[in-house]
Amino acid sequence: MATYTTEIASDTISSDNPIHSRLLKAYYAAKPFVSGSLLEVGCGEGRGVELLKPKATNYKAVDKIGEVIDKLSAKYPEVDFVQAHIPPFDGWESEQFDTIVTFQVIEHIKDDGLFLKELYRLLKPGGKLLVTTPNINYTLTRNPWHEREYTPKELESLMAKYFDKVETKGIGGNEKVWDYYKQNKRSVEKITRFDIFDLQYKLPASILRIPYDILNRINRNNLSKQNSGLVTGISHEDYLVIDDPEKALDLFYIGYKE
């Protein structure tokens, strides 16, 4: 995988391994829920295509990065990849998908209400939407690539406006995962202690993105040098689906359409 920003965790860069494994876990968690016609919104570089493809009768995936879509179309000709900026899903027929997955996407969407409304429209009756997004309670610093992040209750309330039922779960982890989190937190705090004017929350996001990416990459590399065994030793199996989203690094929610 190419790395466009630190928002895209590579499966080939060792220092990215804990983040890559965390993102991959969502696809393993989704497998029992996926059936029928599947849409993936924000497929990125196709991290989960191999996992979800056998579960679906047909698979459509959309992302905004044209280069990624071209590569994935060549690699997986049986999947329908579409380049688009959403929402809205202009021209898309309603009630055509049994399952929709959108992982680590909603935090990037300016109009998150329209986003969920459109996904509900695209689902068939009886369909389900699977969403993951960071739990803001465990976010270590402002991410200028995100429009906003959610508490567990905030996301539940938002989804309940558009879906007939919302099931709330989370992606947590075992001792190795939390050891990495604690080391990462200490490392980030060493950097942010210099932000005495709290500029990360005051400056426009566009100004912060380049320094954020540089510092984030430096931080990941330093963590890898300090404890390479922990960084490279974490796998998706160390991340756990839990019932209490309050204790989760990522929220893992299922919205149902009756």
N, C-alpha and C positions, 0 to 999 in steps of 0.2 A: 504493500500500500504506500502511496505517496502521502506525505504529511503537509497539508496546506497551512494549518495552524495547530496550536496545541489543543484546539477543540477536536481535532481528529487524531485519535490515539492509534499509532501504527502497531500492527502485529509483528513487525520486523525490528523495531527499535526496542532494545531490552529495557530501557528506562520507562517506556510506556506500558510495560506488561501489566502492572496492577490496574491501570485504567482500561486497557484493552480487555482484560479478563472480566472486569466489572461490567463493561458494555456488552460483552458476549453473553454474560449470564442471563440477560433479559431475553435473549432468543431461546435459550434452554428453558427458561421459565414460561415462555409463551407457547411452547410446543403442545402441551395438553389442551390449549384453548383454540388452536388454529385448525380450521376445517373449511372445506368448500372453496369458494372464490376469495382470494386473498389480495389485499392492497397493503403495500408498505409505503408509508409517507415519510420521506427523509431517509432513504435507504443508505445514504453515504456511499462508502466503497464496497458495499455488499457483504458486510461482516456476517450477516445471518442468513444469506440466501441458501446456502447448502443445508442448513438446519431446517428451514421452514418449507422449502420447495417440496419435499416429499409429503408434507401434511396437507397441501393444497391441491385442488383440482385444476386451478389456474392461478397464476401469480403475476400481479402487476405492481410495479414499483416506480415511485416518482422521487426526483431530487432536483435541486436547482443547479447543480454543477454539471454542465454539458460534457466536459471531459470524462467525468466519472461515468455518466450514463453511456457514453460511447464505448468505454472499456468493458463495462458490465454487459452491454448488449452483445459484444463479440464473445465474451466468455460464457454467457448463459443465453443462448439464442431462444430457448424455450420460455424465457421470462420476458414479459412486455415492459421494457424500461422507458420512462417518459421524462423528459426534461421540462420542468415548469416551476414557476414561482407561485406559491399558494399561501393562504387562501385568496380569493375563492377558487373553486374548481369549475371555472366557466366552461360550459359545454359538456360537462360530465353528466351522464345519465344517473338519475336517482335510483336507490335500492338495487345496486348491482353487486355488492360484496357481502359475503357471509362474515368475514373477519377483516379488521383493519388493525395494523400495528404501526405505532409511531413512537420511536424510542429516542429520548433526548432531543426532542424537536419543539415541543410546545413552548418551552422557555425562550425560544428564538422568535416566536410568532408575535407580531405586534398586536393583532386583534385575535386574542386567544378565544374569545367567545364565538366569533365568526368561524374560526377554525373548527371548534367542536360542533357547531351547528351544521357545518358542511359535512363533516365526517358522519354525523348522525344521518344526514340526508342520503349519503352514499350507501349506508348499510341497509341490507334487506331486513324485514321484520324477523326478529329472532337472532339478529346479528350482534356482534360484540366488537368493541374497540379496546385495544390494549395500549396503555400509555405508561412510559417511564419518564421521569424528570428528577433532577436533584432535589433532595430534601434540604431546604434552605437552612434548617437548624444545624446542619453539619457542613455548610459551606464555609470555607476558610477565609475567603476574600471575595470582593466583588468581581464577577466575571463580566467584562465589558461586551462580550459577545451575546449575552443574554438580555432579553427585554425585561424579564423579571424572573424570580424563582418563587416557589410556593412552600408554605407550611402544609402539613398533611390535611388540615381542616380546610384551608383555602382551596386546594385542588379538588377536594371532595365536594365542597359547596359549588364550585364552578361547574364541575361535570354534572352535578345533580340538576342544574338548570336545563340541561339539554338531553340527558339520558334518563331512561325510566328506572334504572337501578344502577348503583355504583358499588362495586366490591373493592375494598381497600387492602392492599398488601404492600410489602416493601422488599427491597434488596438489601440485606444486611451482610454480615460476614462472621467468620470464625476468628479465633485469636490472632492468626497471621494478618488478616485483613485489618483488624483494629490496631495491631502493632504498627502497620504501615501508616494508617491514618494518623496515629499519634506522632510518629516521626515526621510525617508530612506537615502536620500542624505546627510542630516546633520549628521546622525549617521555614515555613511561611511566615511565622511570627518574627523570625530574625530579619526577614526582609521588610515586612510591613511596619516594624517598629520605627523605621525612618520616616514613615508617612505621618509626621506629627500634626499636619494640618488636615488629615483625613481627606486628602485629595482624591483617593480612589472612589469616593462617593460624591464628590463635588464636581469633578471634571466631566466633560462629555465623553460618552463611551468611545466615540471615534478616535479621540486623542489617546485613549488608554490601551487600545487593542495591540499596537505594536510592542510597547514596553511590557504589557501583560504576557504576550507570547514569548518574548525573549526571557523574561524572568521565570516564567513557568517552565520553559525548557531547561534553563540553568538549574532550577530547583529539582526537576526530575532527574537530571544527570547527577547532581550532587547526592541525592538520595541513593541512586544506584551505586555510586562509588563508595558511599559510607556503609551500605549493607546490601551488596549485590545478591546475596543469597536470599534475602527476604523479597527483594524486588522481582527477581526472576523466578522465585519459587512459588509465587501466588498463581493459582489457576482459577478458572471459572467455578470449579468445585468448592473453592474456599468462600465464595459468595453464596449466601443462603436466602431463599425466599422465606419471609417471615410474615406473620399475621398482623403485627403491630407496626404500622408505618412510622410511628413516632420514633422508633428505634432503628430506622432504616437510613442508609446513605442515599438511596434512591427510592422514590415512590413508584409503586407498581400497581396501577389501578385498572380495573376492567369496567367499562361502561356497556350496559346492555340496552338493546332496543327491542321493545316488545312487539 
